[in-house]
Amino acid sequence: MAQPTSSALRALALEYKSLQEEPVEGFRVKLVNEDNMFEWEVAIFGPPDTLYQGGYFKAHMKFPPDYPYSPPSIRFMTKVWHPNVYENGDLCISILHPPVDDPQSGELPCERWNPTQNVRTILLSVISLLNEPNTYSPANVDASVMYRRWRDSKGRDKEYENIIRKQAQAAKMEAEKEGIVVPVTLEDYCIKTRARPAEQQLDMTDFYDDEYELDDDEDEQLSATDYEDGDDSGNGES
């Protein structure tokens, strides 16, 4: 396996620190293992006034050694019935697809991954995708058919809605067992709170030790400004 580059480690450390200090409404992140910056645990809260309201959906993000030049992958650990989520939990969304020319996919190159994206734009796109699935190239065909019936019937066909609400309620109960308060109103959903007290923040210098065997001779040197939020928030297509 390729060794992570120092620029990838630096980028992830900066993003993680930023998300701890300035959380974004709708999700929280933490490291799966505090010795590994390349695997994150994500908690996504279901948006209010949607079928997913009250839900607490866990996922894992894995970052490649050359991040941000290659996209991470996301796998839901919570059971999610959705047109763009495979049975094993893998998420299919255009923003995480490599920027190759693939006319058969129906995706434009601009809809795919590029190095200006970051964890914020990815997860905001995922939250949008929950409520607005891409049914043109579904990962779960049965869920896609069911969603279209619900959408086209303007909610009269309840099969899809019932499954989603049941999953959201089950996920909320799991959150309560963990002591997590899931926001259900728009006001609560938009409150930005720190994920952990400042004194417990990870020391980012811990990730620059020898155990990563970083390539100090690489040419690309990425500055912190390379990872500030951009205007491109991605899109909800897979």
Secondary structure, DSSP 8 states (H G I E B T S, - for coil): -----HHHHHHHHHHHHHHHHS--TTEEEEEEETTEEEEEEEEEE--TTSTTTT-EEEEEEE--TTTTSS--EEEESS----TTB-TTSBB--GGGS-S---GGGT--GGGS--TT--HHHHHHHHHHHHHS---SS-SSHHHHHHHHHHHHTTT---HHHHHHHHHHHHHHHHHHHTT-----SHHHHT----SS-GGG---GGGGGSGGG---TT-S----GGGGS--S----S--
